[in-house]
Amino acid sequence: MSESKQPEGAAETPQGKELQPPTGIVVGVDGSDHGNCALIWAAREAQRRKRPLHLVTAYSVPIFAASGLDGGFATIDDSVIRQGAEIVLEQAVNSLAEYDLELDARVEAGDASGVLLEMSETAELLVFGSRGRGGFVGRLLGSVSSGLPGHSKCPTVTVPLKCAARLGAAEKPEGTKLVESTVIVGVDGSERARYTVLVAAEEAERQGLALRVVCAVPPYSGAMTWLPAPLDRQGMLEDVKVQLAAGSAWLQSHFPKLKITADVLDGPPIEILIGASEVSELLVLGTRGHGGFAGMLLGSTTDAVLHHAKGPVMVVPEHDDPRLADRANFGPMLKEI
């Protein structure tokens, strides 16, 4: 069987040859509709940032148990599987002909989660679809989109198929809500969230969009009904508003030309953030929410939002940033325990 032709503009990826670790934007490709949505979003982001785009697909060689007297394990030749992956990449590269991009396309042997996680060590951003069933690599955009955001060393963006219309990849269904020219970031008052806000502001500025900072305060659970709810809850909401206003002033000092608004919303964070994903160009979240106003933002909340989001969701890992040092100069802030 003849070797598939490498697409023009893509780096050659023969077996045994190592490519340099990616330093730009990495997008997982598997030929599915979900993966194609992620590909379009990643290409546009690479153009905005003027950064190289790396197309990656990964595969694992099936291993099965042999039956009979000579029990054991057997593997199959991976040449056909690899050729299929190369065809998927060639199609993906050809679909980007209209974009002015520096790009390469590579096939990696191994578990998709492990491959992309390793690339996150040097990449600027990882992008993938929310699901991959029906594509070439079943795992690439399925369990990866659930597990990778919480372990990646760089920010990740999950692009659901539901936003295909806004990317021009499908017709807009009836009843679709209007997408506002806004990046929305969810916060909980913690220092981790403050770094997430900085990344969201950078993205909003890069796209020429406004930034809306949202803090969703969940209702009391049944176990807390003994508290004097009207007094304590109102006091908590006022405290959150004061700190959010101070945080917005701090953020504005670092992004003086950016339009910034901030809102404290009374309701379940998951519902509020999923709704925000439908009407924003991008929803930005952190990886953890411990130590925040209600410890409510990330972890299980982020996971739930990723599974039900109606638009692209960026998840930002923890990171030190010198701009965090002057936050206290702008007013009250949460004191983490």
KAZICOR-V480461 format. One line per field, one symbol per residue. psi: psi as a letter, one per 40 degrees, with the letter a starting at -180 (. if undefined). A space follows every 50 residues. Layout:
BEGIN
psi = ???
END
This chain:
BEGIN
psi = hihihhiheiihfihehhiihhebhhhhheeiddddddddddddddddef iihhhhiiihhihihiiadgiaiiiiheddddddddddddddddeedeig ihiihihhhihddddddddedeidhhhiidieheadhdedfcddedddde eieiiihhhideeddeeeeiihiiehihhigihhhhieeidddddddddd ddddddefiihhhhhhhiiiideeeeigdddddddddddddddddddddd dddegdehhhihhhhhihddddddddddeidhhhiidieheadefedibd dddddddeieihhhhhiiiihdeededeeeaiihhi.
END
